Amino acid sequence: MTAGPSSHRIVLTGASGMLGQAIIKQLAGRNDVTLLTLYRRDPPKSQIENIEVGTADLDRPNDMAPLLKAFEPTVFIHTAASGMQIPRPATEELTDINTWMPVRLAEVVARMGHCSFVHLSSGLAYKDQGRPLREADPLDTEHPYGASKAEAEKQLQITAQQRGLRLTLVRPFSFTGGGDSGTRLFPSLLRSAIEQTRFEMSAGDQVRDHAGVDDIAAGVIAAACAASDTQTSAYNLGTGDTRTLRELVTSVIDQLDLNVDVAFGARPHAVDEPMFMVPDMTHTRKALAWQARENVAHAVWRLVQRSFPSLVTKEPARYL
């Protein structure tokens, strides 16, 4: 496909992560987008006409200014973060990466003019309300990752107001799919299935929303490219599903016909874990005309095909 004139020139951090990879896949070959993907070191060569690659040390954002000036971006999407794997980084490292790094990047972007800043926050930033969470609900949590994201939002809004920067805050709730890894829920479950070891969980009475990563990537792109009359916009991304975690995991196992022994209640709840983490999707569906479409069990199945190919599973229905 030959790239035509671009209406969006997008810079993306976190290009090697699960979400970053999904965003790149969806923007590849689009005539209306030119994408610059940033890597800390050893960037891959791009064979796609509308995608450029670059190397950048996000800890030294001022050094990125010449690269950004040459590219002339209209949108900067910051997805790089740390803290969702166990063990978590020390508090100081978590705060520096998740709170102050995006603030420093936003200050560089603000000096460029005519470029908006899209920050990937988290549903974990909210204070638990015992109901689906709305964008106007307070951000207040004991969860270390969520707290670092909540503070980032606060500081970014101060920076945006002071610098005249258009800011978009995107709050994805839990998601999975190709590229999910490490100690997160579904890669851990699938490893137990392969190793035929007991998978120990909490009681699973937490209410949790899970979406497929491709849907979340599409939501990020929609938010990044949306026109807005306000300086700061915020959007939840998720399905709005109010099943308990036990119901969700059991459903995924059944739909994949997965042979795994799950021990619900074998582990206590984490002390900082919210019990109800589901987005109210009313605002996002209206403002962005976006909604999640993929069945989360199908997203887990795609994770199997990519990372656990020896595991025999059944393909579930693709769409919700």
C-alpha positions in Angstrom: 0.0 0.0 0.0 1.4 3.4 -0.9 1.2 6.0 1.8 -0.6 9.2 1.0 -0.7 12.5 2.7 -0.9 12.1 6.5 -3.4 13.9 8.7 -1.9 12.4 11.8 1.8 12.2 12.6 2.0 10.0 15.7 4.9 9.3 18.0 4.6 6.1 20.1 6.5 5.1 23.2 6.3 1.6 24.6 6.5 0.2 21.1 7.8 -3.2 22.3 5.1 -3.8 24.9 1.8 -5.7 24.4 -0.3 -2.6 23.8 2.4 -0.8 21.8 2.6 -3.8 19.4 -1.1 -3.9 19.0 -1.2 -0.1 18.2 1.5 -0.5 15.6 -0.3 -3.4 13.9 -3.5 -1.3 13.6 -1.7 1.7 12.2 0.5 -0.2 9.8 -0.3 0.8 6.2 -2.8 3.5 6.9 -2.8 6.3 4.4 -3.8 8.9 7.0 -1.1 8.2 9.5 2.7 8.4 9.7 4.0 6.6 12.8 7.3 7.1 14.6 8.0 4.2 17.1 10.5 4.8 19.8 12.7 2.1 21.3 15.3 2.4 24.1 17.9 0.4 22.1 18.2 -1.8 19.0 15.1 -0.7 17.1 13.8 -3.2 14.6 13.9 -2.2 10.9 10.5 -1.3 9.5 9.4 -2.6 6.1 6.2 -0.7 6.3 6.1 2.6 4.4 4.2 4.7 6.9 6.2 3.5 9.9 9.5 5.0 11.0 11.6 3.8 13.9 13.9 5.7 16.3 16.0 5.3 19.4 15.3 7.5 22.4 16.2 7.5 26.1 12.9 8.4 27.8 14.9 9.2 31.0 16.5 12.1 29.0 13.5 13.6 27.2 15.2 16.9 26.3 17.6 14.8 24.2 14.6 13.8 22.1 13.8 17.3 21.0 15.8 17.3 17.7 14.2 13.9 16.7 10.7 15.2 17.5 11.3 18.5 15.7 12.4 16.7 12.6 9.4 14.4 12.6 6.9 17.2 13.4 4.3 15.1 15.2 0.7 16.0 15.7 0.1 13.4 18.5 2.4 11.9 21.1 1.1 8.6 22.6 2.9 7.5 25.8 2.3 3.9 26.7 5.5 3.0 28.4 5.1 2.1 32.0 6.2 -0.3 34.8 4.7 -2.1 37.7 2.2 -4.6 36.5 4.6 -7.6 37.0 5.5 -9.3 40.3 7.7 -8.4 42.0 6.9 -4.7 41.5 9.7 -2.1 41.3 10.6 -0.1 44.3 8.3 2.8 45.0 10.9 5.4 44.0 11.4 3.7 40.6 7.7 3.2 40.1 7.0 6.9 40.8 9.8 8.1 38.5 8.7 5.9 35.6 5.0 6.2 35.8 4.6 9.7 37.3 7.5 11.9 36.5 8.7 10.5 33.1 5.4 11.3 31.4 5.4 14.8 33.0 8.9 15.4 31.6 7.9 14.1 28.2 4.8 16.3 28.2 6.9 19.4 28.9 9.0 18.6 25.8 5.9 18.0 23.7 4.4 21.3 24.9 7.3 23.3 23.6 6.7 22.0 20.1 3.2 23.4 19.7 0.4 21.8 17.7 1.0 18.4 19.2 -1.3 16.7 21.7 -0.2 14.4 24.5 -2.0 11.1 25.0 -1.2 9.4 28.3 -2.0 5.8 29.1 -3.3 5.8 32.6 -5.2 2.9 34.2 -8.6 1.9 35.7 -6.6 1.1 38.8 -6.2 4.8 39.4 -9.8 5.1 40.5 -11.2 5.0 44.0 -13.3 1.9 44.3 -17.0 3.0 44.2 -18.6 -0.5 44.3 -20.2 0.2 40.9 -19.0 0.9 37.3 -16.6 3.8 37.3 -17.1 7.1 35.5 -14.5 9.4 34.2 -15.5 12.1 36.7 -15.1 9.7 39.7 -12.2 10.4 42.1 -8.7 9.0 41.6 -7.6 7.6 44.9 -6.2 4.2 45.5 -3.9 2.2 47.7 -2.7 0.1 44.7 1.0 1.1 44.0 0.6 1.1 40.2 -2.7 2.8 40.3 -1.5 5.4 42.7 1.5 6.3 40.4 -0.9 6.7 37.5 -3.3 8.8 39.5 -0.5 11.2 40.5 0.7 11.3 36.9 -2.8 12.5 35.8 -2.7 15.2 38.5 0.7 16.4 37.5 0.0 16.2 33.7 -3.1 18.3 34.1 -1.1 21.0 35.9 1.5 20.9 33.1 -1.2 21.0 30.4 -2.8 24.0 32.0 0.4 25.9 32.5 1.8 25.1 29.0 -1.4 25.2 26.9 -1.0 21.5 26.0 -3.9 19.5 24.8 -4.0 16.4 27.0 -5.9 13.1 26.5 -6.1 10.7 29.4 -6.9 7.1 28.5 -7.8 4.7 31.3 -7.8 1.1 30.1 -9.0 -1.5 32.5 -7.6 -5.1 32.4 -6.7 -6.5 29.0 -5.0 -9.5 27.5 -4.1 -11.1 24.1 -1.0 -11.6 22.0 2.1 -10.3 23.7 0.7 -10.8 27.3 3.5 -12.2 29.4 5.2 -12.6 32.7 3.3 -12.9 36.0 0.0 -11.5 34.7 -3.2 -13.5 35.1 -3.7 -15.3 31.8 0.0 -16.1 30.9 0.3 -17.6 34.4 -2.9 -19.6 34.0 -1.6 -21.0 30.6 1.8 -21.9 32.1 0.0 -23.9 34.8 -1.9 -25.7 32.1 1.3 -26.6 30.2 3.1 -27.7 33.3 0.1 -29.4 34.8 0.5 -27.6 38.1 -2.2 -26.3 40.3 -3.0 -22.6 39.6 -3.6 -20.9 42.9 -5.8 -17.8 43.0 -7.8 -15.7 45.5 -11.4 -16.5 46.0 -12.2 -14.7 42.7 -15.0 -12.6 44.1 -13.5 -9.4 42.8 -15.6 -7.9 40.0 -13.2 -7.4 37.1 -13.5 -6.2 33.5 -11.2 -7.8 30.9 -10.9 -6.8 27.2 -8.8 -7.9 24.3 -5.7 -5.9 23.7 -6.7 -5.2 20.0 -9.8 -3.5 21.2 -7.9 -1.4 23.7 -5.4 -0.4 21.0 -8.3 0.7 18.7 -9.7 2.7 21.6 -6.4 4.4 22.2 -6.1 5.3 18.5 -9.7 6.6 18.5 -9.0 8.8 21.5 -5.7 10.1 20.1 -7.3 11.1 16.8 -10.5 12.5 18.2 -11.3 16.2 17.8 -12.0 17.9 21.1 -13.0 21.4 22.3 -11.5 20.8 25.7 -7.9 21.1 26.8 -8.1 17.8 28.8 -10.2 14.8 27.9 -10.5 11.5 29.6 -11.8 8.1 28.4 -12.4 4.8 30.0 -11.5 1.7 27.8 -13.0 -1.7 28.6 -16.1 -3.8 28.1 -18.3 -2.9 31.1 -18.5 -6.6 32.0 -19.5 -7.0 35.7 -18.7 -10.7 36.2 -16.6 -11.8 39.1 -13.0 -12.8 38.4 -14.0 -16.4 39.2 -16.8 -16.3 36.7 -14.5 -14.8 34.1 -11.7 -17.3 34.5 -14.1 -20.3 34.6 -15.7 -19.1 31.4 -12.3 -18.7 29.6 -11.3 -22.2 30.7 -14.6 -23.7 29.5 -14.5 -21.9 26.2 -10.9 -22.9 25.5 -11.6 -26.5 26.7 -8.5 -25.9 28.8 -7.2 -28.7 31.1 -6.0 -26.9 34.2 -6.6 -27.2 37.9 -7.6 -23.9 39.5 -7.6 -23.5 43.2 -9.9 -20.6 44.0 -9.3 -19.3 47.6 -5.8 -20.8 47.9 -4.3 -17.3 48.1 -5.6 -14.2 50.0 -6.6 -11.0 48.3 -3.8 -8.5 47.9 -4.3 -5.8 50.6 -4.2 -3.0 48.0 -6.6 -4.7 45.6 -9.9 -3.0 44.6 -12.9 -5.3 44.8 -14.9 -3.6 42.0 -13.0 -2.5 38.9 -15.3 -2.1 35.9 -15.6 1.0 33.7 -18.8 2.8 32.9 -18.5 3.0 29.1 -21.3 5.6 28.4 -19.0 8.6 27.8 -16.5 6.7 25.6 -19.1 5.1 23.5 -20.8 8.4 22.8 -17.7 10.5 22.4 -15.6 8.1 20.3 -18.2 5.8 18.8 -16.0 3.0 20.1 -16.8 -0.2 22.0 -15.0 -3.4 22.7 -16.0 -6.2 20.3 -13.7 -9.2 21.0 -14.6 -12.0 23.4 -11.9 -12.1 26.0 -11.7 -15.8 25.7 -10.7 -15.4 22.1 -8.1 -12.9 23.1 -6.6 -15.5 25.4 -6.8 -18.1 22.6 -4.7 -15.7 20.4 -2.2 -15.5 23.3 -2.0 -19.3 23.2 -1.3 -19.3 19.5 1.5 -16.8 19.8 3.2 -17.8 23.1 2.0 -21.3 24.0 1.7 -23.1 20.7 2.2 -26.6 22.2 -1.0 -26.1 24.3 -4.1 -27.7 22.7 -7.1 -25.5 23.0 -10.4 -24.9 21.2 -11.0 -21.6 19.4 -13.9 -19.7 21.1 -16.3 -17.4 19.5 -14.4 -14.3 18.3 -16.9 -11.5 19.1 -19.0 -10.6 22.1 
